[in-house]
Amino acid sequence: MIGKIKEAIKRFRRYLQSLYWYTVLYWRNKGGNINEEIKNVPSDRCEEIHIVCPGPSATMIESEDINPDAPLVFINHAVGMADSDLFRKNKRFFFSADPVRAVEVIDSKINCLEKCESVLMPGHLFHLQRRIVDKIKYVYLPECVFSPEYGLIAKTRDTRNFVAMPERAVGFGFGSLITSISFALLFSPKTIHIWGSDFGKVSGKMYFSNDIPKLEETPFDLIRRTLCEVIAVLDRQKIEIIMHNYET
């Protein structure tokens, strides 16, 4: 009985927290348009864009001759690479759909974060913190649905309806990678390069750096399956996704 009461209190707190942060984001973004502001950062249509995940193969990009006109999108802790001189001419973005990871980055990689235009599409609103809205430049107010467990959460769409990020943002699948591809489509690229997405450990390593906190469990099979669905959708639109990892 006591356990049920504690769980009910925990959920009610999540409801209140998610409602509070929904209100904060509503007023923070009122009268603005994040998508228009972001698209104007690189003012012209880009031919290609690079998404960098924090997997072991992320360092492969350091051997590539990256076009200085191509934007780079660093996912979560991959932003630790953003201060490299190799990318100083590129427009750099930090992107996350996970407020918990965003807080970790703020606490441990703030210098790298400040090299980027930072963007968050929060999946679970109750995870938001004041540090996030203070340090992340663009925080989407997502289109929300109610979860009995988590309160207000970002709505997710089927990958068959995969599109560039709407102003009232939505998620596609699990985690930040798939949603970051939706974000990348804002720049109308013909090619999207994905680095550091290894779908598991490589030679016993989960990430390119040992200082990245490990998640208890990541559904790599689900991410891989969703990514394949997105690739098929974009292929019909003549947008190519090229994977650069230790599996290819």
NORMOFEN-V787497 format. One record per residue. N is the residue number from 1. RES is the residue in one small letter. PSI is psi as a letter, one per 40 degrees, with the letter a starting at -180 (999 if undefined). OMEGA is omega in radians with two decimals (* if undefined). Layout:
n->N res->RES psi->PSI omega->OMEGA
n->N res->RES psi->PSI omega->OMEGA
This chain:
n->1 res->m psi->d omega->-3.14
n->2 res->i psi->d omega->3.12
n->3 res->g psi->d omega->3.13
n->4 res->k psi->d omega->3.13
n->5 res->i psi->d omega->3.13
n->6 res->k psi->d omega->3.13
n->7 res->e psi->d omega->3.12
n->8 res->a psi->d omega->3.11
n->9 res->i psi->d omega->3.13
n->10 res->k psi->d omega->3.14
n->11 res->r psi->d omega->-3.13
n->12 res->f psi->d omega->3.09
n->13 res->r psi->d omega->3.09
n->14 res->r psi->d omega->3.12
n->15 res->y psi->d omega->-3.12
n->16 res->l psi->d omega->-3.14
n->17 res->q psi->d omega->-3.12
n->18 res->s psi->d omega->3.09
n->19 res->l psi->d omega->3.11
n->20 res->y psi->d omega->-3.09
n->21 res->w psi->d omega->3.00
n->22 res->y psi->d omega->-3.14
n->23 res->t psi->d omega->3.11
n->24 res->v psi->d omega->-3.11
n->25 res->l psi->d omega->3.11
n->26 res->y psi->d omega->-3.10
n->27 res->w psi->d omega->3.12
n->28 res->r psi->d omega->-3.06
n->29 res->n psi->e omega->-3.07
n->30 res->k psi->h omega->3.12
n->31 res->g psi->e omega->3.13
n->32 res->g psi->i omega->3.10
n->33 res->n psi->g omega->-3.07
n->34 res->i psi->d omega->-3.10
n->35 res->n psi->d omega->-3.14
n->36 res->e psi->d omega->3.11
n->37 res->e psi->d omega->-3.12
n->38 res->i psi->d omega->-3.11
n->39 res->k psi->d omega->3.14
n->40 res->n psi->e omega->3.13
n->41 res->v psi->d omega->2.83
n->42 res->p psi->h omega->-2.91
n->43 res->s psi->d omega->-3.08
n->44 res->d psi->i omega->3.08
n->45 res->r psi->h omega->3.14
n->46 res->c psi->i omega->3.13
n->47 res->e psi->d omega->-3.10
n->48 res->e psi->i omega->3.13
n->49 res->i psi->i omega->-3.09
n->50 res->h psi->h omega->3.06
n->51 res->i psi->h omega->-3.08
n->52 res->v psi->h omega->3.06
n->53 res->c psi->i omega->-3.05
n->54 res->p psi->e omega->3.12
n->55 res->g psi->i omega->-3.08
n->56 res->p psi->d omega->-3.08
n->57 res->s psi->e omega->-3.14
n->58 res->a psi->d omega->-3.09
n->59 res->t psi->e omega->3.09
n->60 res->m psi->d omega->-3.11
n->61 res->i psi->d omega->-3.12
n->62 res->e psi->e omega->3.11
n->63 res->s psi->e omega->-3.09
n->64 res->e psi->i omega->3.06
n->65 res->d psi->g omega->-3.03
n->66 res->i psi->h omega->3.07
n->67 res->n psi->h omega->-3.11
n->68 res->p psi->e omega->3.10
n->69 res->d psi->e omega->-3.08
n->70 res->a psi->h omega->3.07
n->71 res->p psi->i omega->3.06
n->72 res->l psi->h omega->3.11
n->73 res->v psi->h omega->-3.13
n->74 res->f psi->h omega->-3.10
n->75 res->i psi->h omega->3.07
n->76 res->n psi->b omega->-3.02
n->77 res->h psi->e omega->3.02
n->78 res->a psi->e omega->3.12
n->79 res->v psi->e omega->3.07
n->80 res->g psi->e omega->3.10
n->81 res->m psi->e omega->-2.96
n->82 res->a psi->e omega->-3.12
n->83 res->d psi->e omega->3.12
n->84 res->s psi->h omega->3.08
n->85 res->d psi->d omega->-3.14
n->86 res->l psi->d omega->-3.03
n->87 res->f psi->e omega->-3.01
n->88 res->r psi->d omega->-3.13
n->89 res->k psi->e omega->-3.09
n->90 res->n psi->i omega->2.96
n->91 res->k psi->h omega->-3.03
n->92 res->r psi->h omega->3.09
n->93 res->f psi->i omega->2.86
n->94 res->f psi->h omega->3.12
n->95 res->f psi->h omega->3.05
n->96 res->s psi->i omega->2.97
n->97 res->a psi->e omega->-3.04
n->98 res->d psi->h omega->-3.14
n->99 res->p psi->d omega->3.13
n->100 res->v psi->d omega->3.08
n->101 res->r psi->d omega->3.13
n->102 res->a psi->d omega->3.11
n->103 res->v psi->d omega->3.10
n->104 res->e psi->d omega->3.14
n->105 res->v psi->d omega->3.12
n->106 res->i psi->d omega->-3.09
n->107 res->d psi->d omega->-2.98
n->108 res->s psi->e omega->-3.03
n->109 res->k psi->f omega->-3.05
n->110 res->i psi->d omega->3.14
n->111 res->n psi->d omega->3.10
n->112 res->c psi->d omega->3.13
n->113 res->l psi->d omega->-3.09
n->114 res->e psi->e omega->3.03
n->115 res->k psi->e omega->-2.98
n->116 res->c psi->i omega->2.82
n->117 res->e psi->h omega->-3.00
n->118 res->s psi->h omega->-3.04
n->119 res->v psi->h omega->3.06
n->120 res->l psi->h omega->2.95
n->121 res->m psi->g omega->-3.00
n->122 res->p psi->h omega->3.09
n->123 res->g psi->d omega->3.12
n->124 res->h psi->h omega->-3.05
n->125 res->l psi->d omega->-3.09
n->126 res->f psi->e omega->3.12
n->127 res->h psi->e omega->-3.11
n->128 res->l psi->i omega->3.11
n->129 res->q psi->i omega->3.13
n->130 res->r psi->d omega->3.12
n->131 res->r psi->d omega->-3.12
n->132 res->i psi->d omega->-3.09
n->133 res->v psi->e omega->3.08
n->134 res->d psi->d omega->-2.99
n->135 res->k psi->d omega->3.14
n->136 res->i psi->h omega->-3.00
n->137 res->k psi->d omega->-3.09
n->138 res->y psi->h omega->3.06
n->139 res->v psi->h omega->-3.13
n->140 res->y psi->i omega->2.85
n->141 res->l psi->h omega->-3.06
n->142 res->p psi->i omega->2.90
n->143 res->e psi->h omega->-2.95
n->144 res->c psi->i omega->2.93
n->145 res->v psi->i omega->-3.13
n->146 res->f psi->h omega->3.04
n->147 res->s psi->h omega->3.12
n->148 res->p psi->d omega->-3.12
n->149 res->e psi->d omega->-2.97
n->150 res->y psi->e omega->-3.08
n->151 res->g psi->b omega->-3.12
n->152 res->l psi->h omega->3.11
n->153 res->i psi->i omega->3.13
n->154 res->a psi->h omega->3.08
n->155 res->k psi->i omega->3.07
n->156 res->t psi->i omega->3.12
n->157 res->r psi->i omega->3.03
n->158 res->d psi->i omega->-3.11
n->159 res->t psi->e omega->3.07
n->160 res->r psi->d omega->3.12
n->161 res->n psi->f omega->-3.06
n->162 res->f psi->h omega->-3.10
n->163 res->v psi->i omega->2.99
n->164 res->a psi->i omega->-3.05
n->165 res->m psi->h omega->3.05
n->166 res->p psi->i omega->3.09
n->167 res->e psi->d omega->2.92
n->168 res->r psi->g omega->-2.91
n->169 res->a psi->i omega->3.07
n->170 res->v psi->i omega->3.10
n->171 res->g psi->i omega->3.05
n->172 res->f psi->h omega->3.13
n->173 res->g psi->a omega->-3.07
n->174 res->f psi->h omega->2.95
n->175 res->g psi->a omega->-2.99
n->176 res->s psi->d omega->-3.03
n->177 res->l psi->d omega->-3.07
n->178 res->i psi->d omega->3.13
n->179 res->t psi->d omega->3.11
n->180 res->s psi->d omega->3.08
n->181 res->i psi->d omega->3.06
n->182 res->s psi->d omega->3.08
n->183 res->f psi->d omega->-3.12
n->184 res->a psi->d omega->-3.12
n->185 res->l psi->e omega->3.09
n->186 res->l psi->d omega->-3.09
n->187 res->f psi->e omega->3.09
n->188 res->s psi->f omega->-3.14
n->189 res->p psi->i omega->2.99
n->190 res->k psi->d omega->-3.12
n->191 res->t psi->h omega->3.06
n->192 res->i psi->h omega->3.08
n->193 res->h psi->h omega->3.11
n->194 res->i psi->h omega->-3.13
n->195 res->w psi->i omega->2.99
n->196 res->g psi->e omega->3.06
n->197 res->s psi->g omega->-3.00
n->198 res->d psi->e omega->3.08
n->199 res->f psi->f omega->3.10
n->200 res->g psi->a omega->-3.09
n->201 res->k psi->i omega->3.03
n->202 res->v psi->h omega->-3.08
n->203 res->s psi->f omega->3.11
n->204 res->g psi->e omega->-3.12
n->205 res->k psi->h omega->3.10
n->206 res->m psi->d omega->-3.07
n->207 res->y psi->i omega->-3.12
n->208 res->f psi->e omega->-3.13
n->209 res->s psi->i omega->-3.12
n->210 res->n psi->e omega->-3.09
n->211 res->d psi->e omega->3.14
n->212 res->i psi->h omega->3.13
n->213 res->p psi->h omega->-3.09
n->214 res->k psi->h omega->3.03
n->215 res->l psi->i omega->-3.14
n->216 res->e psi->d omega->-3.11
n->217 res->e psi->h omega->3.09
n->218 res->t psi->h omega->-3.09
n->219 res->p psi->g omega->-3.05
n->220 res->f psi->d omega->-3.14
n->221 res->d psi->d omega->3.11
n->222 res->l psi->d omega->3.13
n->223 res->i psi->d omega->-3.14
n->224 res->r psi->d omega->-3.13
n->225 res->r psi->d omega->3.13
n->226 res->t psi->d omega->3.12
n->227 res->l psi->d omega->3.10
n->228 res->c psi->d omega->3.10
n->229 res->e psi->d omega->3.14
n->230 res->v psi->d omega->3.12
n->231 res->i psi->d omega->3.13
n->232 res->a psi->d omega->3.12
n->233 res->v psi->d omega->-3.09
n->234 res->l psi->d omega->3.10
n->235 res->d psi->d omega->3.11
n->236 res->r psi->d omega->3.10
n->237 res->q psi->e omega->3.13
n->238 res->k psi->f omega->3.04
n->239 res->i psi->h omega->-3.06
n->240 res->e psi->h omega->2.99
n->241 res->i psi->h omega->3.12
n->242 res->i psi->h omega->3.14
n->243 res->m psi->h omega->3.05
n->244 res->h psi->g omega->3.14
n->245 res->n psi->a omega->-3.09
n->246 res->y psi->e omega->3.09
n->247 res->e psi->e omega->-3.04
n->248 res->t psi->999 omega->*
